[in-house]
Structure formats: structure tokens, C-alpha cells
């Protein structure tokens, strides 16, 4: 493993080159909107230093939900029981504690107060749905306390494939990394998913009540540096086998989807306008359908 790691560190440097921009031209096809009578109300968190917001990183996801019949709102306040009760679906993508803004190193405290975590837990328990996305360090650390409330152990590190970073990591049924779950099988609200592309990210462990749909084999490293993107032979690491990057679960009367990587359901443009995310039909041919499946799973029966 050490010999493979030494070659990996130089590749991680390449991953820093180029800042993606939003692909505002991409749209997820929604030929038959599901919510034509009652529009689910979706709240996208923007109150916790979120990297991905309604009209930025989640632009394509927002347009998809609207095309499917939802009403989507941005949140600029701390979570409170009364405020959350007005909505059907809460989306939290890459939240961050104030102390880590522009300072991506340990410690990585919770992005949410104990009172906020209690409010979100009650929201789900009483019938709300939650999509929680936490990417690589420091976002995994910022989500740990909230995830723990639902029995999920989130790793504040990086999931990186041995040998190369591009093309993206692939979770597919033939390598047993893509599994059956409510968001990956044929259903009244979704289509079967057999191939999911992921662009690095973080990993986690889930309770027995959850249903993983993206599970790593031993082909990746989980790297846990003290400072984001600074790796060396001394960086803590372990093999990826058994770690999870996507799972769904029922909790009380509500539902949750956990994702350890955000780009898979976004549409971005990298260097030379290279498509990164669900807007790339060659590298991520089924990611857009996965995004639609996830939303409909969370919003159905609201």
C-alpha cells in the first residue's frame, strides 16, 4: 500500500488545478413530471457556509426539482423546529463551521448547534425528508454530529482511487459496488440504476436500518490528513473496503439519503469546459436519473 500511496500524492496535487464553474445550460430531462397536483416544498440550506447553494452548485438539481413540480426555497436561518415544519424536504450540501471557512484543517467542528441537530432530527422523525451531502475534508467533519444523530459514522477524509483520479470512480452492479435500494431499483418513482460515477468525496458507515447503494471495494484509499489536500507518507490512511458513499434509510415517519460526494448530482464545467458531474453523458451516464430517483424517493407521499 505504501508504494501505491507514494504515486498517489502527486496525483492529488493535479486535482487542485482548475476551479469548476456551474453548467447553467444543462437540464435533467423530466418528460413526465411527478408532482402535478401537490407541489412538495424543498428547503436548500444556505445558512451554514454551504459550498453548494440553490443557484450555484445545486443549480441543475434545483431546476430538475422545479421541472418535476416542486417549489424550491433557500434557507438563510439556523434550523428551528417551527421553520422546518413548513417544508417537506431539507437539503444540506457541504455545510461548514465558521472556524473552517478558508481554513481547511483539523479540528473540523460541527456546522450545526445541538439545538439545530435536535430540530432536524425531529423534522425527519415526524415525516420530513433529508438529503445530507458531505464531501471530503473538512465537510465530513462538519456533518459528523448531525449524521451521528441518525446512527451514521462519517469519516472526515478523502476517498481516492489508487493509481489515478480521472476518469471518476465507478460504482456499478457488475463490480458489486452499486446495490439495490429504494433509489436504485425500478419503482413507481424511479428507474433502475446500474452505473454511478463519483468524483472523490468522503465515506461513512451506516446502521443496519439503512440501505447502502454505493459501497467501496478495496480499490481506493481513505486518506485522513491534518490539512486538506496536504498528503505525505505519514498521512493516516486505510483501505476503502466496506466503506459507503451513498445510502438511504427510513427514520421515524421520514426518509434520509446520505451522500459522501456532491459533484455526482451537480453539473459543473472544469478546465476547457470539461463536464464534471451528471452533465457528463460519457463518464456519468446514469447520474442524472439517480438524482431524479433520489428526489422522488424523498418527496413521494408528502
C-alpha positions in Angstrom: 0.0 0.0 0.0 2.8 2.4 0.8 4.3 2.1 -2.7 0.9 2.9 -4.3 0.4 5.9 -1.9 3.7 7.5 -3.0 2.4 7.7 -6.6 -1.0 8.9 -5.4 0.2 12.1 -3.7 1.5 13.7 -6.9 -1.9 13.0 -8.5 -3.7 14.7 -5.6 -1.8 17.9 -6.5 -3.2 17.7 -10.0 -6.7 17.5 -8.5 -6.3 21.1 -7.2 -5.8 22.6 -10.7 -8.8 24.5 -12.2 -11.9 25.7 -10.4 -15.2 24.4 -11.8 -18.0 26.7 -12.8 -21.7 26.0 -13.0 -23.1 24.5 -16.2 -26.2 26.6 -16.4 -27.2 25.1 -19.7 -27.6 21.5 -18.5 -31.1 20.2 -17.6 -32.1 16.8 -16.3 -34.8 15.5 -18.6 -38.1 15.3 -16.8 -40.5 14.3 -19.6 -43.4 13.3 -17.2 -43.4 15.5 -14.0 -44.4 13.5 -11.0 -45.9 16.2 -8.8 -48.6 17.8 -10.9 -51.2 18.2 -8.1 -49.5 19.0 -4.8 -46.1 20.6 -5.0 -43.6 19.4 -2.4 -41.8 22.2 -0.7 -38.0 21.9 -0.7 -35.6 23.9 1.5 -32.0 24.1 0.5 -29.7 25.1 3.3 -27.5 28.2 2.8 -27.1 29.3 6.4 -24.1 27.2 7.3 -21.3 28.4 4.9 -22.6 25.9 2.4 -20.4 25.3 -0.6 -23.3 24.2 -2.7 -26.4 26.5 -2.8 -29.7 26.8 -4.7 -28.5 28.9 -7.5 -24.8 27.9 -7.5 -23.6 24.3 -7.0 -27.2 22.9 -6.8 -28.4 24.9 -9.8 -29.1 21.9 -12.0 -30.7 19.9 -9.2 -32.9 22.9 -8.4 -34.1 23.2 -12.0 -34.7 19.4 -12.0 -36.9 19.5 -8.9 -38.8 22.5 -10.2 -39.4 20.7 -13.5 -40.8 17.8 -11.5 -43.3 20.0 -9.8 -41.5 21.1 -6.6 -41.3 24.6 -5.1 -37.7 25.2 -4.0 -36.6 27.7 -1.4 -33.2 28.8 0.0 -32.7 28.8 3.8 -30.8 31.7 5.4 -31.6 30.9 9.0 -30.4 28.5 11.7 -32.6 25.4 11.8 -35.6 25.6 14.2 -38.5 23.1 14.6 -41.2 25.6 13.7 -39.4 26.7 10.5 -38.6 23.2 9.2 -42.1 22.0 9.8 -43.3 24.1 6.8 -41.3 22.0 4.4 -41.3 18.5 3.0 -37.6 18.0 2.0 -34.5 19.6 3.5 -31.3 19.5 1.5 -27.9 20.2 3.2 -24.9 20.2 1.0 -21.4 20.7 2.2 -22.0 22.8 5.3 -19.1 24.2 7.2 -18.3 25.6 10.7 -17.3 29.2 10.8 -13.8 28.3 12.0 -13.1 26.3 8.9 -14.0 29.0 6.3 -10.8 29.5 4.5 -9.0 27.2 7.0 -9.4 23.6 5.9 -7.6 21.9 8.7 -8.3 20.0 11.9 -10.2 20.4 14.0 -13.4 20.4 11.9 -16.2 21.2 14.3 -19.9 20.6 13.6 -21.6 23.1 11.3 -24.7 22.8 13.4 -25.5 23.6 17.0 -27.0 20.9 19.3 -30.4 22.7 19.1 -30.3 22.6 15.3 -29.4 19.0 15.2 -32.3 18.3 17.5 -34.6 20.3 15.2 -33.5 18.4 12.1 -33.9 15.0 13.9 -37.4 15.9 14.9 -38.3 17.2 11.4 -37.3 13.8 9.9 -38.8 11.7 12.7 -42.2 13.4 12.2 -42.3 12.8 8.5 -39.8 15.2 6.8 -37.1 14.0 4.4 -33.5 14.9 4.5 -30.7 14.8 1.8 -27.4 15.2 3.6 -24.3 15.6 1.4 -20.8 15.9 2.9 -17.8 15.9 0.7 -14.2 15.3 1.5 -12.5 17.1 4.5 -13.5 19.4 6.1 -17.1 18.8 5.1 -17.2 15.3 6.5 -16.1 16.6 9.9 -18.7 19.4 9.8 -21.5 16.8 9.2 -20.4 14.2 11.8 -22.6 15.3 14.7 -25.7 15.6 12.6 -25.1 12.2 10.9 -24.4 10.6 14.3 -27.9 11.6 15.4 -29.1 9.1 12.8 -26.6 6.4 13.6 -24.1 7.3 10.8 -20.4 7.5 11.4 -18.9 9.9 8.9 -15.2 9.9 8.1 -13.5 13.3 7.7 -11.1 12.3 5.0 -10.7 11.8 1.2 -11.8 8.7 -0.8 -9.3 8.5 -3.7 -8.7 5.6 -6.1 -5.3 4.0 -6.3 -3.4 5.0 -9.4 -5.4 7.8 -10.9 -8.2 10.4 -10.2 -9.7 10.6 -13.7 -11.9 9.1 -15.0 -14.1 9.2 -11.9 -14.7 6.3 -9.6 -17.4 3.9 -10.8 -19.9 2.1 -8.7 -21.7 -0.5 -10.9 -23.6 -3.6 -10.4 -21.1 -5.8 -12.1 -18.4 -4.9 -9.5 -20.9 -5.2 -6.7 -20.3 -1.5 -5.7 -23.8 -0.4 -6.8 -26.5 -2.1 -4.9 -30.3 -2.4 -4.8 -32.0 0.3 -2.7 -35.2 2.4 -3.0 -33.3 4.9 -5.2 -31.6 2.4 -7.5 -34.4 -0.1 -8.5 -37.3 0.2 -10.8 -40.3 1.7 -8.9 -43.3 3.9 -9.2 -41.0 7.0 -9.0 -37.6 5.8 -10.4 -35.7 3.7 -12.9 -33.0 1.1 -12.2 -29.5 2.4 -11.7 -26.6 0.2 -12.7 -23.7 2.7 -13.0 -22.9 5.6 -10.7 -19.9 7.9 -11.2 -18.3 9.6 -8.2 -15.7 12.4 -8.1 -13.6 11.7 -5.0 -15.5 12.7 -1.8 -15.9 11.2 1.7 -17.1 7.9 3.2 -19.2 6.7 6.1 -20.7 3.7 8.0 -24.4 3.3 8.4 -26.7 1.4 10.9 -28.4 -1.8 10.0 -31.6 0.0 9.3 -30.0 1.9 6.3 -29.8 0.6 2.8 -26.4 1.3 1.1 -26.4 1.7 -2.6 -22.7 2.8 -3.1 -20.3 0.6 -1.4 -16.5 0.6 -1.9 -14.4 -2.4 -2.7 -10.6 -2.4 -1.9 -9.7 -0.2 -4.9 -9.4 3.1 -3.1 -7.6 4.8 -0.2 -9.3 6.7 2.6 -6.7 9.4 3.4 -7.1 11.5 6.6 -4.7 14.4 6.6 -4.4 17.1 9.2 -4.8 19.8 6.5 -7.0 19.3 3.4 -5.0 18.3 0.3 -1.7 18.0 2.1 -0.7 14.4 1.9 2.6 12.6 2.8 3.8 9.2 3.7 2.8 10.0 7.3 -0.9 10.7 6.4 -3.3 8.4 8.2 -4.9 6.1 5.7 -6.8 2.9 5.4 -8.2 0.7 2.7 -11.7 1.6 1.3 -13.2 -1.9 1.5 -16.6 -1.8 3.1 -16.9 2.0 3.4 -20.1 3.6 2.0 -20.7 6.7 -0.1 -24.4 6.5 -0.7 -27.2 5.2 1.4 -30.9 5.7 2.2 -33.0 4.9 5.2 -36.3 5.5 6.9 -36.3 7.2 10.2 -39.5 7.5 12.2 -42.0 8.7 9.7 -39.4 10.3 7.5 -36.7 9.4 5.0 -33.0 10.2 4.6 -30.4 9.9 1.8 -26.8 10.3 2.7 -24.2 11.1 0.0 -20.4 11.4 0.6 -19.8 13.3 -2.7 -21.6 16.3 -4.2 -20.4 16.5 -7.8 -22.3 13.3 -8.7 -25.6 15.2 -8.6 -24.4 18.6 -9.8 -23.5 19.9 -13.3 -20.1 21.7 -13.4 -17.6 22.7 -16.0 -13.8 22.3 -15.4 -10.8 23.2 -17.5 -11.7 23.7 -21.2 -15.3 23.4 -20.2 -14.9 19.7 -19.5 -18.2 18.4 -18.0 -17.9 17.2 -14.4 -21.0 15.7 -12.8 -24.3 14.4 -14.0 -24.0 16.6 -17.1 -21.3 14.2 -18.5 -23.1 11.6 -20.6 -20.0 9.5 -21.2 -18.5 9.3 -17.7 -21.7 9.6 -15.7 -24.5 8.4 -17.9 -26.9 7.4 -15.2 -26.2 10.1 -12.5 -29.0 12.4 -13.7 -31.5 9.6 -13.3 -30.1 8.8 -9.9 -30.6 12.5 -8.9 -34.2 12.3 -10.0 -34.8 9.0 -8.2 -33.3 10.4 -5.0 -35.6 13.5 -5.1 -38.7 11.5 -5.9 -37.9 9.0 -3.1 -37.6 11.8 -0.6 -40.6 13.8 -1.9 -43.1 11.0 -2.5 -46.1 10.7 -0.3 -45.7 14.2 1.2 
